């Protein structure tokens, strides 16, 4: 798979696997799904795919967008 992305020299099988695991957690909200799909035996290891800082940044960006929209609608 990594060979298919030759233009991106930083691509590796590990990054593809991590991206897959992260997307599974984000889409499903279930830490056990990537755990079983990727063969982890511990939820601690699978928890590496859940990034609370990233979730916090997304929520903050959404709130700021809503705040901006509300502000513009008042004009």
PyMOL commands that set and color helices and strands:
alter all, ss='L'
color gray80, all
select helices_A, chain A and resi 2-5+13-28+31-37+43-49+52-74
alter helices_A, ss='H'
color red, helices_A
deselect
rebuild
show_as cartoon
